[in-house]
């Protein structure tokens, strides 16, 4: 305090309230961030530790071009895990082989996981008449010719 200035109790208390508000806000922000990080870490740990061979990716994990349509799907299990098989009808004028090449599933497509589900989806394609069978799973390893 400079000489000649008097102490103002009201200014002092207002400053203290502002400091307390800022400190409370920071504690709240840090607490929320820590809770969100713990929640996300718990989800990823759950997906990793509780993963079973029966886990299969959803149909929405497979990117299809405009005009291609999923007609149906099934889940099959064998030694090495389970996989989802999706029957896909190509767009008009497109062959099943051309659809497989367009999505990159010849011989195998690797779809990186998302923020919410970081597991990699492996997709392989098999033409079957006028449709394409896409087999998707979490358990395959990279195809090496």
C-alpha positions as CSV (number, residue, x, y, z in Angstrom):
1,X,0.0,0.0,0.0
2,X,1.3,3.4,-0.9
3,X,1.6,6.1,1.6
4,X,-1.5,8.3,1.7
5,X,-3.9,5.5,0.6
6,X,-6.3,4.2,3.1
7,X,-7.2,0.5,3.5
8,X,-10.6,-0.3,1.9
9,X,-12.2,-3.3,3.5
10,X,-14.9,-3.6,0.8
11,X,-12.3,-3.8,-2.0
12,X,-10.3,-6.3,0.0
13,X,-13.4,-8.6,0.5
14,X,-14.4,-8.2,-3.2
15,X,-11.0,-9.3,-4.3
16,X,-11.0,-12.3,-1.9
17,X,-14.4,-13.3,-3.3
18,X,-13.1,-13.1,-6.9
19,X,-10.1,-15.2,-6.0
20,X,-12.3,-17.8,-4.3
21,X,-14.6,-18.0,-7.3
22,X,-11.6,-18.5,-9.7
23,X,-10.2,-21.2,-7.4
24,X,-13.6,-22.9,-7.2
25,X,-14.0,-22.8,-11.0
26,X,-10.6,-24.3,-11.6
27,X,-11.2,-27.1,-9.1
28,X,-14.5,-27.8,-10.8
29,X,-12.9,-27.8,-14.3
30,X,-10.1,-30.1,-13.2
31,X,-12.5,-32.4,-11.4
32,X,-14.7,-32.7,-14.5
33,X,-11.7,-33.4,-16.7
34,X,-10.4,-36.1,-14.3
35,X,-13.8,-37.8,-14.1
36,X,-14.1,-37.8,-17.9
37,X,-10.6,-39.2,-18.3
38,X,-11.3,-41.9,-15.7
39,X,-14.6,-42.8,-17.4
40,X,-13.0,-43.1,-20.8
41,X,-10.0,-45.1,-19.4
42,X,-12.5,-47.4,-17.7
43,X,-14.4,-47.9,-21.0
44,X,-11.3,-48.8,-22.9
45,X,-10.1,-51.1,-20.1
46,X,-13.6,-52.7,-20.1
47,X,-13.4,-53.3,-23.9
48,X,-9.9,-54.8,-23.5
49,X,-10.3,-56.9,-20.4
50,X,-13.8,-58.1,-20.9
51,X,-13.4,-58.8,-24.6
52,X,-14.5,-62.3,-25.5
53,X,-14.3,-64.3,-28.7
54,X,-18.0,-63.6,-29.1
55,X,-17.6,-59.9,-29.7
56,X,-18.4,-58.9,-33.3
57,X,-18.4,-55.4,-34.9
58,X,-21.7,-53.8,-35.8
59,X,-22.8,-53.3,-39.5
60,X,-22.2,-49.6,-39.1
61,X,-18.5,-50.2,-38.7
62,X,-18.2,-51.2,-42.4
63,X,-18.0,-48.2,-44.7
64,X,-20.2,-48.8,-47.8
65,X,-20.3,-46.6,-50.9
66,X,-23.5,-44.8,-52.0
67,X,-26.0,-47.3,-53.5
68,X,-24.7,-50.4,-51.7
69,X,-27.2,-51.9,-49.3
70,X,-26.8,-54.4,-46.4
71,X,-29.5,-57.1,-47.0
72,X,-28.9,-59.1,-43.8
73,X,-26.3,-60.3,-41.4
74,X,-25.4,-63.3,-39.3
75,X,-22.9,-64.2,-36.6
76,X,-20.8,-67.3,-36.8
77,X,-18.3,-68.7,-34.4
78,X,-15.4,-71.0,-34.8
79,X,-12.0,-71.7,-33.3
80,X,-10.4,-68.2,-33.2
81,X,-13.4,-66.2,-32.4
82,X,-16.7,-65.0,-33.9
83,X,-17.4,-62.9,-36.9
84,X,-20.3,-61.1,-38.4
85,X,-21.1,-61.8,-42.0
86,X,-23.0,-59.1,-43.9
87,X,-24.8,-59.8,-47.2
88,X,-24.4,-56.6,-49.3
89,X,-26.1,-55.8,-52.6
90,X,-23.8,-53.6,-54.8
91,X,-25.2,-50.4,-56.4
92,X,-27.0,-50.8,-59.7
93,X,-24.5,-51.7,-62.5
94,X,-21.7,-52.7,-60.0
95,X,-20.4,-56.2,-59.6
96,X,-19.7,-57.7,-56.2
97,X,-16.0,-57.9,-57.1
98,X,-15.9,-54.2,-58.0
99,X,-17.6,-53.4,-54.8
100,X,-15.0,-55.3,-52.8
101,X,-12.2,-53.5,-54.6
102,X,-13.9,-50.1,-54.1
103,X,-14.1,-50.5,-50.3
104,X,-10.6,-52.0,-50.2
105,X,-11.6,-55.4,-48.9
106,X,-9.4,-57.3,-51.4
107,X,-7.8,-59.2,-49.8
108,X,-8.5,-57.6,-46.4
109,X,-9.6,-54.2,-45.1
110,X,-8.4,-52.8,-41.8
111,X,-10.7,-50.2,-40.2
112,X,-9.1,-48.4,-37.3
113,X,-11.1,-48.0,-34.2
114,X,-12.9,-44.9,-33.2
115,X,-12.4,-42.8,-30.1
116,X,-15.3,-44.5,-28.4
117,X,-14.4,-48.1,-29.5
118,X,-10.6,-48.2,-30.3
119,X,-10.6,-51.8,-31.5
120,X,-9.6,-52.5,-35.1
121,X,-12.2,-54.1,-37.4
122,X,-10.9,-56.6,-40.0
123,X,-13.1,-57.1,-43.0
124,X,-12.7,-59.6,-45.8
125,X,-14.9,-59.9,-48.9
126,X,-16.2,-62.9,-50.8
127,X,-18.4,-62.5,-53.9
128,X,-21.4,-64.9,-53.8
129,X,-23.4,-64.6,-57.0
130,X,-25.0,-61.2,-57.3
131,X,-24.1,-60.2,-53.7
132,X,-21.0,-59.6,-51.7
133,X,-20.4,-61.3,-48.3
134,X,-18.4,-59.1,-46.0
135,X,-16.9,-60.9,-43.0
136,X,-16.0,-58.6,-40.1
137,X,-14.3,-59.4,-36.8
138,X,-12.0,-58.0,-34.2
139,X,-9.8,-61.1,-34.0
140,X,-8.1,-61.5,-37.3
141,X,-4.5,-60.6,-37.9
142,X,-3.2,-58.7,-40.9
143,X,-3.3,-60.6,-44.2
144,X,0.3,-61.2,-45.4
145,X,0.5,-62.8,-48.8
